[in-house]
Amino acid sequence: MSSLDKTILDSEETLSDKLKLFQKEFYGILTAELSKFSNKGKLEPSDAQLAKLKKAIDDSFSKTKYKKYVEAYLSTFDLVNEDNAKFYQDNKLRIENYIINNEVLNELRRQTTDNMLSKGMIDERLLKPIENLLRIDIIRGLSYQEAQDTLEKYLVKPKDEESPFGNHIKNITRDALSQYDGALNNEVRKEYKLETMIYIGSLIETSRPFCIHMRDTQRRYTKDEVVKILDEYIPNGIPSTEPITLEVNGKPKRTTKGSGMIEFTDVDNITINRGGYGCRHLVRWVK
């Protein structure tokens, strides 16, 4: 595993752990706030109570460390830039100013940031669903304990082991950094007309056949060679269904040749798509 690959993986795992802490933290703050709505253990279904509900939820969220956790994750984009700048400097290219000013890369960062931190996203994906759940409990005149149970099931102990909000954030962050790294390298490839590719990263039991092939050879590939290999593993942009038996870390593995690859992967997007979603390998282009 490369140092950058480990940085990306660690960042995503750390965020996942922090989100679980956030959900417990939010649950604790919000249930304490909700206790103020209770009268002898009951939630009174009054217009006044309902009017106060949204503010109580907003105020409780603002007291959590959610934004701090997300900002720590987003700082990893800078580490991706730094790692690439060093790699290309070692290969006689200075790309610092180019990647800082590249609008494609800046837009990718903006989208990820907005999808995790914008008020609209937070309201729609997290706060509004909670408000709707608690409104129903208040209108039904349920007890404070019952409302607390509702929140616990939604935030802390959902049946699928992840809250809808947690799933939303995971969907945003899954592959976000590695695909940003791929987009960065693809922009550098085009800008500097680079024609030779390196496939970086170690193999694990779940590695795809394409990745195993690229790492087994452990060499540099010309653009023409990459085109030929892709034609073997994903002909005409469709993952090959040809059966294949591989040996990974000394164990046989039966699968299909194009297993896990993203449809329409070609030489112009292999830097981003790599072996498929969740692929931990990185692509670099050199002179």
C-alpha positions as CSV (number, residue, x, y, z in Angstrom):
1,M,0.0,0.0,0.0
2,S,1.4,3.4,-0.9
3,S,1.7,6.2,1.7
4,L,-1.0,8.2,-0.1
5,D,-3.3,5.2,-0.4
6,K,-2.9,4.6,3.3
7,T,-3.6,8.3,4.0
8,I,-6.9,8.2,2.0
9,L,-8.0,4.9,3.6
10,D,-7.2,6.2,7.1
11,S,-9.0,9.4,6.5
12,E,-12.2,7.7,5.4
13,E,-12.1,5.2,8.3
14,T,-11.5,8.1,10.8
15,L,-14.4,10.0,9.4
16,S,-16.6,6.9,9.7
17,D,-15.6,6.5,13.4
18,K,-16.1,10.2,14.1
19,L,-19.6,10.2,12.5
20,K,-20.6,7.5,14.9
21,L,-19.4,9.7,17.8
22,F,-21.2,12.6,16.3
23,Q,-24.5,10.7,16.1
24,K,-24.2,9.7,19.8
25,E,-23.3,13.2,20.7
26,F,-26.2,14.7,18.7
27,Y,-28.5,12.2,20.3
28,G,-27.4,13.2,23.8
29,I,-27.7,16.9,23.2
30,L,-31.1,16.6,21.4
31,T,-32.7,14.4,24.0
32,A,-31.6,16.8,26.7
33,E,-33.2,19.6,24.8
34,L,-36.3,17.5,24.2
35,S,-36.8,17.0,27.9
36,K,-37.8,20.7,28.1
37,F,-40.8,19.8,26.0
38,S,-41.9,17.2,28.5
39,N,-44.7,17.8,31.1
40,K,-44.8,15.1,33.6
41,G,-43.2,12.7,31.1
42,K,-45.5,13.6,28.3
43,L,-44.9,15.6,25.1
44,E,-47.7,18.2,24.9
45,P,-49.1,18.5,21.3
46,S,-49.4,22.2,21.2
47,D,-48.6,24.7,18.4
48,A,-46.1,26.4,20.7
49,Q,-44.2,23.1,21.2
50,L,-44.2,22.4,17.5
51,A,-43.0,25.9,16.7
52,K,-40.0,25.5,19.0
53,L,-39.1,22.1,17.7
54,K,-37.0,23.1,14.6
55,K,-35.0,25.7,16.7
56,A,-34.3,23.0,19.3
57,I,-33.0,20.7,16.7
58,D,-30.9,23.4,14.9
59,D,-29.4,24.5,18.2
60,S,-28.6,21.0,19.3
61,F,-26.8,20.3,15.9
62,S,-24.8,23.5,16.2
63,K,-23.4,22.2,19.5
64,T,-22.0,19.1,18.0
65,K,-18.5,18.6,16.4
66,Y,-19.9,17.5,13.1
67,K,-18.3,20.4,11.1
68,K,-15.0,19.9,12.8
69,Y,-14.9,16.2,11.9
70,V,-15.8,16.9,8.3
71,E,-13.3,19.7,7.9
72,A,-10.6,17.3,9.2
73,Y,-11.6,14.9,6.4
74,L,-11.6,17.6,3.7
75,S,-8.1,18.7,4.7
76,T,-6.9,15.3,3.1
77,F,-7.5,16.9,-0.3
78,D,-4.5,19.1,0.5
79,L,-2.4,16.0,1.3
80,V,-3.4,14.5,-2.1
81,N,-2.2,17.6,-3.8
82,E,1.1,17.6,-1.8
83,D,1.8,14.0,-2.5
84,N,1.3,14.4,-6.2
85,A,3.4,17.6,-6.3
86,K,6.2,15.7,-4.8
87,F,5.8,12.7,-7.1
88,Y,5.9,14.9,-10.2
89,Q,8.7,17.0,-8.9
90,D,10.8,13.9,-8.5
91,N,9.9,13.2,-12.2
92,K,11.0,16.7,-13.3
93,L,7.6,18.3,-13.5
94,R,6.4,21.2,-11.3
95,I,2.6,21.0,-11.1
96,E,1.8,22.9,-7.9
97,N,0.4,26.0,-9.5
98,Y,-1.4,24.0,-12.2
99,I,-3.4,21.9,-9.7
100,I,-4.2,24.8,-7.4
101,N,-5.7,26.8,-10.3
102,N,-7.3,23.9,-12.2
103,E,-11.1,24.5,-12.3
104,V,-12.0,20.8,-12.7
105,L,-10.2,19.9,-9.5
106,N,-11.5,22.9,-7.6
107,E,-15.1,22.0,-8.6
108,L,-14.7,18.5,-7.4
109,R,-13.6,19.8,-4.0
110,R,-16.5,22.3,-3.9
111,Q,-19.0,19.6,-4.7
112,T,-17.7,17.3,-1.9
113,T,-17.7,20.2,0.6
114,D,-21.2,21.3,-0.3
115,N,-22.5,17.8,-0.1
116,M,-21.2,17.4,3.4
117,L,-21.4,20.9,4.9
118,S,-24.0,23.0,3.1
119,K,-26.9,24.1,5.2
120,G,-29.3,22.8,2.6
121,M,-27.8,19.3,2.7
122,I,-27.7,19.2,6.5
123,D,-31.3,20.4,6.7
124,E,-32.6,18.0,4.1
125,R,-30.7,14.9,4.9
126,L,-30.4,15.1,8.7
127,L,-32.4,17.7,10.5
128,K,-35.7,17.6,8.6
129,P,-36.2,13.8,8.9
130,I,-35.6,14.1,12.7
131,E,-38.0,17.0,12.9
132,N,-40.7,15.0,11.1
133,L,-40.2,12.0,13.4
134,L,-40.5,14.1,16.5
135,R,-43.5,16.1,15.2
136,I,-45.3,12.8,14.8
137,D,-44.4,11.8,18.4
138,I,-45.5,15.2,19.7
139,I,-48.8,15.2,17.8
140,R,-49.5,11.7,19.1
141,G,-48.9,12.9,22.6
142,L,-46.3,10.2,23.3
143,S,-44.1,10.2,26.3
144,Y,-40.7,11.7,26.5
145,Q,-39.2,8.2,26.8
146,E,-40.9,7.1,23.6
147,A,-39.6,10.1,21.7
148,Q,-36.1,9.4,23.1
149,D,-36.5,5.8,21.8
150,T,-37.4,7.1,18.4
151,L,-34.2,9.2,18.3
152,E,-32.1,6.4,19.5
153,K,-33.3,4.0,16.8
154,Y,-32.7,6.7,14.1
155,L,-29.4,8.1,15.2
156,V,-27.7,5.5,17.5
157,K,-29.1,2.0,16.8
158,P,-30.7,1.9,13.4
159,K,-31.7,-1.6,12.2
160,D,-29.2,-1.5,9.3
161,E,-26.4,-0.5,11.7
162,E,-26.1,2.9,9.9
163,S,-28.4,5.9,10.0
164,P,-29.8,7.2,6.7
165,F,-27.6,10.3,7.3
166,G,-24.5,8.1,8.0
167,N,-25.2,6.2,4.7
168,H,-25.5,9.5,2.9
169,I,-22.1,10.7,4.1
170,K,-20.5,7.3,3.3
171,N,-21.9,7.5,-0.2
172,I,-20.3,10.9,-0.7
173,T,-16.9,9.9,0.8
174,R,-16.6,6.5,-0.8
175,D,-13.9,6.9,-3.4
176,A,-14.1,10.7,-3.2
177,L,-10.4,11.2,-2.4
178,S,-9.1,8.4,-4.7
179,Q,-11.2,9.7,-7.6
180,Y,-10.0,13.2,-6.9
181,D,-6.5,11.8,-7.0
182,G,-7.4,10.2,-10.3
183,A,-8.9,13.3,-11.7
184,L,-5.8,15.3,-10.7
185,N,-3.5,12.8,-12.5
186,N,-5.8,12.8,-15.5
187,E,-5.6,16.6,-15.8
188,V,-1.8,16.4,-15.5
189,R,-1.7,13.7,-18.1
190,K,-3.6,15.9,-20.6
191,E,-1.8,19.1,-19.8
192,Y,1.7,17.7,-20.1
193,K,0.9,15.1,-22.8
194,L,2.2,12.2,-20.7
195,E,2.2,8.8,-22.4
196,T,3.5,6.3,-19.9
197,M,1.5,4.9,-17.0
198,I,2.4,3.4,-13.6
199,Y,-0.1,1.4,-11.6
200,I,0.6,1.8,-7.8
201,G,-0.6,-0.2,-4.9
202,S,-0.4,-3.6,-3.2
203,L,-2.7,-6.7,-3.7
204,I,-5.2,-8.1,-1.3
205,E,-7.6,-11.1,-1.5
206,T,-10.4,-8.9,-3.0
207,S,-8.1,-7.4,-5.7
208,R,-9.7,-7.4,-9.2
209,P,-8.2,-9.5,-12.0
210,F,-7.2,-6.2,-13.9
211,C,-5.4,-4.9,-10.9
212,I,-3.6,-8.2,-10.3
213,H,-2.4,-8.2,-13.9
214,M,-1.2,-4.6,-13.7
215,R,0.6,-5.2,-10.4
216,D,2.0,-8.6,-11.3
217,T,4.0,-7.1,-14.1
218,Q,5.2,-4.2,-11.9
219,R,6.4,-2.1,-14.8
220,R,5.6,1.0,-16.8
221,Y,3.0,0.8,-19.6
222,T,2.9,2.9,-22.7
223,K,-0.5,4.3,-23.6
224,D,-0.8,1.8,-26.5
225,E,-0.1,-1.1,-24.1
226,V,-2.8,0.2,-21.7
227,V,-5.3,0.2,-24.6
228,K,-4.5,-3.4,-25.5
229,I,-4.8,-4.6,-21.9
230,L,-8.1,-2.8,-21.5
231,D,-9.4,-4.4,-24.7
232,E,-8.6,-7.8,-23.0
233,Y,-10.3,-7.0,-19.7
234,I,-13.1,-4.7,-20.7
235,P,-13.6,-5.0,-24.5
236,N,-15.7,-2.3,-26.0
237,G,-16.3,-0.8,-22.5
238,I,-18.1,-3.9,-21.2
239,P,-16.4,-6.0,-18.4
240,S,-15.3,-9.3,-19.8
241,T,-17.2,-12.3,-18.5
242,E,-14.5,-14.8,-19.5
243,P,-13.9,-17.2,-16.5
244,I,-10.5,-16.9,-15.0
245,T,-8.6,-18.5,-12.0
246,L,-6.0,-16.3,-10.2
247,E,-3.7,-16.8,-7.3
248,V,-3.9,-14.1,-4.7
249,N,-1.5,-14.3,-1.8
250,G,-1.1,-18.0,-2.4
251,K,-4.8,-18.7,-2.6
252,P,-6.7,-19.6,-5.9
253,K,-9.5,-17.3,-6.8
254,R,-12.1,-18.1,-9.5
255,T,-13.8,-15.1,-11.1
256,T,-14.4,-13.3,-14.4
257,K,-11.8,-11.3,-16.2
258,G,-13.5,-8.0,-16.0
259,S,-14.9,-8.5,-12.5
260,G,-15.5,-5.2,-10.6
261,M,-14.6,-2.9,-13.5
262,I,-16.7,0.1,-14.3
263,E,-18.5,0.0,-17.7
264,F,-16.9,2.1,-20.4
265,T,-13.5,2.4,-18.7
266,D,-10.9,3.3,-21.3
267,V,-7.5,4.8,-21.6
268,D,-8.9,8.3,-21.1
269,N,-10.6,7.6,-17.8
270,I,-8.6,4.6,-16.4
271,T,-6.8,7.1,-14.1
272,I,-10.1,7.9,-12.4
273,N,-11.9,4.5,-12.7
274,R,-8.8,2.3,-12.0
275,G,-10.0,-1.3,-11.2
276,G,-13.5,-0.1,-10.2
277,Y,-15.4,1.4,-7.3
278,G,-13.5,0.9,-4.0
279,C,-10.2,0.2,-5.8
280,R,-7.3,1.3,-3.7
281,H,-4.7,1.4,-6.5
282,L,-3.5,4.7,-7.9
283,V,-2.4,5.7,-11.4
284,R,0.4,8.0,-12.3
285,W,1.5,9.2,-15.8
286,V,5.1,10.0,-16.5
287,K,7.2,11.2,-19.4
